[in-house]
Amino acid sequence: MCAATYASDLLLLPSALAPHAIVVDDPGVALASLDHAVWFHAPFRADDWLFYEQEGFWAGHSRALCRGSLFDRDGVLVASVMQEGLVRVGPR
């Protein structure tokens, strides 16, 4: 559970950038996690195949709100994730 929690925090916030045609590696882009929560629904192995569905569903005023769903290889929802983050985009 610790490995999944760590990985879900690293990968979720950039999903809020895609609708704005911005990527993490663009010059002037800075991201910071402000709040991150994970709810575990079923047992799983972090060293097995997992599908992480991500959605950045709101962004504005230098913030973003993202959600994720983690599924095992049988399609069982094993965890749900929410993250609020700071998003700064400087001049390109």
Backbone bond lengths (Angstrom), bond angles and torsions (degrees), N, CA, C in turn:
res aa  C-N    CA-C-N  psi(-1)  N-CA   C-N-CA  omega(-1)  CA-C   N-CA-C  phi
1 M - - - 1.444 - - 1.523 110.65 -
2 C 1.317 116.92 -34.27 1.466 119.89 179.36 1.527 111.36 -65.20
3 A 1.328 117.41 -42.09 1.466 120.75 179.36 1.526 111.12 -64.28
4 A 1.308 118.18 -41.69 1.461 121.52 179.16 1.527 110.67 -66.80
5 T 1.314 117.41 -39.30 1.463 120.73 178.08 1.518 110.49 -63.31
6 Y 1.315 117.23 -46.11 1.465 121.60 179.02 1.528 110.91 -60.32
7 A 1.326 117.54 -49.10 1.470 121.61 -178.21 1.526 111.79 -65.25
8 S 1.324 117.46 -36.72 1.463 119.46 -178.46 1.524 111.43 -68.01
9 D 1.311 118.28 -27.93 1.462 121.86 177.87 1.527 111.00 -75.04
10 L 1.306 117.36 -35.17 1.474 121.56 -177.90 1.522 113.08 -71.44
11 L 1.319 117.41 -33.82 1.459 120.64 -167.27 1.524 115.48 -103.99
12 L 1.307 119.25 -12.37 1.463 120.17 -169.87 1.530 114.24 -82.42
13 L 1.293 119.10 -45.29 1.464 122.03 -173.97 1.534 114.06 -57.78
14 P 1.322 120.41 -37.76 1.469 119.24 177.98 1.530 114.67 -60.80
15 S 1.338 118.40 -17.06 1.470 119.66 178.45 1.532 111.97 -65.38
16 A 1.322 118.04 -19.73 1.463 121.31 177.72 1.525 112.04 -76.87
17 L 1.321 117.67 -14.89 1.460 121.26 -177.41 1.527 113.42 -83.96
18 A 1.311 117.31 -30.49 1.465 122.06 -172.82 1.528 114.13 -54.76
19 P 1.334 120.48 -44.86 1.468 119.36 -179.80 1.532 113.60 -63.04
20 H 1.328 116.68 -15.40 1.456 121.33 -178.52 1.533 111.91 -103.64
21 A 1.328 116.34 11.39 1.470 123.01 -179.51 1.524 111.52 55.97
22 I 1.318 115.71 40.14 1.462 122.79 178.31 1.522 107.28 -121.95
23 V 1.326 116.29 141.70 1.463 121.00 174.51 1.522 109.04 -122.94
24 V 1.311 116.34 160.62 1.458 122.38 -175.78 1.527 112.22 -56.97
25 D 1.325 117.16 -34.73 1.463 120.76 -176.32 1.525 113.95 -81.25
26 D 1.335 118.04 -4.01 1.462 119.74 178.05 1.527 109.83 -62.23
27 P 1.340 116.86 145.29 1.469 119.43 177.38 1.529 111.26 -60.98
28 G 1.303 116.62 139.02 1.452 121.78 176.55 1.512 115.60 83.32
29 V 1.336 118.98 1.36 1.468 121.52 179.75 1.532 109.32 -88.82
30 A 1.327 114.89 127.32 1.463 121.04 176.90 1.527 108.82 -132.56
31 L 1.319 116.24 132.26 1.466 122.64 179.74 1.524 109.47 -124.58
32 A 1.318 116.13 144.70 1.458 120.57 174.29 1.527 108.54 -146.71
33 S 1.309 116.19 133.02 1.459 121.22 177.50 1.525 109.10 -75.94
34 L 1.327 116.38 127.02 1.464 121.45 177.66 1.522 111.55 -100.14
35 D 1.326 116.05 -35.63 1.460 120.93 -177.58 1.526 107.86 -153.03
36 H 1.311 116.82 135.60 1.460 121.42 -176.16 1.519 107.90 -144.71
37 A 1.327 116.55 124.58 1.464 120.58 179.99 1.527 109.75 -131.39
38 V 1.322 115.63 143.36 1.469 121.73 178.81 1.528 108.26 -131.32
39 W 1.323 114.96 132.91 1.462 121.72 174.78 1.527 107.20 -114.55
40 F 1.322 117.24 125.35 1.460 122.07 179.79 1.526 109.34 -97.12
41 H 1.341 115.67 130.76 1.463 121.38 -175.08 1.526 113.79 -109.98
42 A 1.327 116.70 -26.32 1.463 120.61 -176.61 1.525 108.50 -153.72
43 P 1.329 117.16 154.45 1.462 119.29 177.99 1.530 110.94 -67.38
44 F 1.336 116.85 149.54 1.460 122.62 178.49 1.521 108.59 -158.53
45 R 1.314 115.09 168.88 1.463 121.45 175.63 1.522 108.19 -112.44
46 A 1.304 116.81 125.24 1.461 121.05 -179.95 1.527 111.68 -69.80
47 D 1.345 117.96 -19.44 1.463 120.37 178.97 1.529 112.04 -91.93
48 D 1.331 117.37 8.69 1.458 122.56 175.10 1.522 108.33 -104.95
49 W 1.325 117.32 172.87 1.458 122.38 -179.98 1.523 109.93 -64.79
50 L 1.339 116.68 131.07 1.464 122.96 175.70 1.519 108.71 -135.87
51 F 1.323 116.78 142.97 1.463 122.27 176.06 1.520 107.55 -106.05
52 Y 1.336 116.12 126.68 1.461 121.34 -178.09 1.522 108.63 -113.20
53 E 1.323 116.64 101.43 1.458 122.53 177.44 1.530 107.54 -84.75
54 Q 1.347 116.35 127.68 1.457 120.97 -174.99 1.514 111.15 -125.97
55 E 1.329 115.64 144.97 1.458 120.47 176.98 1.524 109.40 -145.79
56 G 1.331 114.94 124.56 1.452 120.40 170.24 1.518 106.11 -94.05
57 F 1.327 117.86 97.73 1.462 119.04 -169.07 1.519 114.56 -98.33
58 W 1.325 118.75 -2.92 1.460 120.18 173.41 1.522 109.13 -154.24
59 A 1.323 116.02 137.16 1.460 121.27 174.68 1.520 108.05 -147.61
60 G 1.317 116.05 135.80 1.451 121.11 177.71 1.519 110.47 175.00
61 H 1.317 115.83 154.15 1.468 121.59 176.64 1.533 111.85 54.89
62 S 1.335 115.57 41.20 1.473 123.29 178.36 1.526 114.07 66.22
63 R 1.323 117.25 20.94 1.460 121.08 177.31 1.515 110.05 -131.88
64 A 1.314 115.23 161.39 1.469 121.01 176.71 1.524 108.95 -143.57
65 L 1.321 115.30 148.22 1.460 121.84 176.13 1.522 107.59 -123.63
66 C 1.315 115.66 124.82 1.462 121.44 -174.47 1.522 109.93 -129.02
67 R 1.346 115.10 153.41 1.460 119.57 175.86 1.521 109.25 -134.77
68 G 1.312 114.41 153.07 1.454 119.28 179.45 1.515 110.71 -141.24
69 S 1.320 114.70 155.07 1.465 122.14 175.99 1.522 107.60 -130.31
70 L 1.300 116.00 130.79 1.461 122.18 -178.19 1.525 108.61 -110.25
71 F 1.343 115.84 122.17 1.461 122.53 -177.31 1.527 110.16 -116.84
72 D 1.325 116.89 145.38 1.463 119.97 174.14 1.532 109.56 -85.04
73 R 1.313 116.32 -179.06 1.477 120.35 -175.35 1.530 112.92 -65.98
74 D 1.324 118.25 -17.66 1.471 121.65 177.06 1.529 112.44 -90.91
75 G 1.332 116.93 2.29 1.457 121.35 179.70 1.519 114.16 83.63
76 V 1.317 116.75 12.33 1.467 121.01 179.18 1.527 109.09 -82.58
77 L 1.334 116.25 130.44 1.464 120.96 175.94 1.521 108.17 -70.67
78 V 1.327 116.84 114.56 1.462 120.25 -176.97 1.526 112.66 -103.38
79 A 1.363 117.36 -20.79 1.467 119.63 179.02 1.521 110.01 -158.10
80 S 1.327 115.45 149.35 1.457 122.55 173.40 1.524 107.59 -120.46
81 V 1.331 116.20 143.63 1.459 121.51 -173.95 1.528 109.67 -131.94
82 M 1.329 116.69 141.57 1.468 123.02 170.91 1.525 107.28 -131.21
83 Q 1.328 115.15 142.54 1.450 119.19 179.17 1.522 110.07 -146.30
84 E 1.323 115.60 133.63 1.458 121.96 170.70 1.519 106.56 -110.04
85 G 1.327 115.70 137.63 1.450 118.26 -177.91 1.511 112.49 -142.60
86 L 1.308 113.70 161.18 1.452 122.97 174.12 1.515 108.08 -90.10
87 V 1.323 117.06 132.06 1.464 121.62 -179.88 1.521 107.93 -127.39
88 R 1.312 116.35 119.79 1.471 121.39 176.66 1.515 107.72 -120.73
89 V 1.330 115.39 130.10 1.457 121.09 177.14 1.519 107.15 -124.75
90 G 1.315 115.07 113.65 1.460 120.41 179.30 1.518 111.07 -88.83
91 P 1.320 116.62 -172.67 1.468 120.57 178.87 1.527 110.93 -61.14
92 R 1.313 114.68 143.30 1.473 119.35 -179.85 1.501 110.42 -93.38
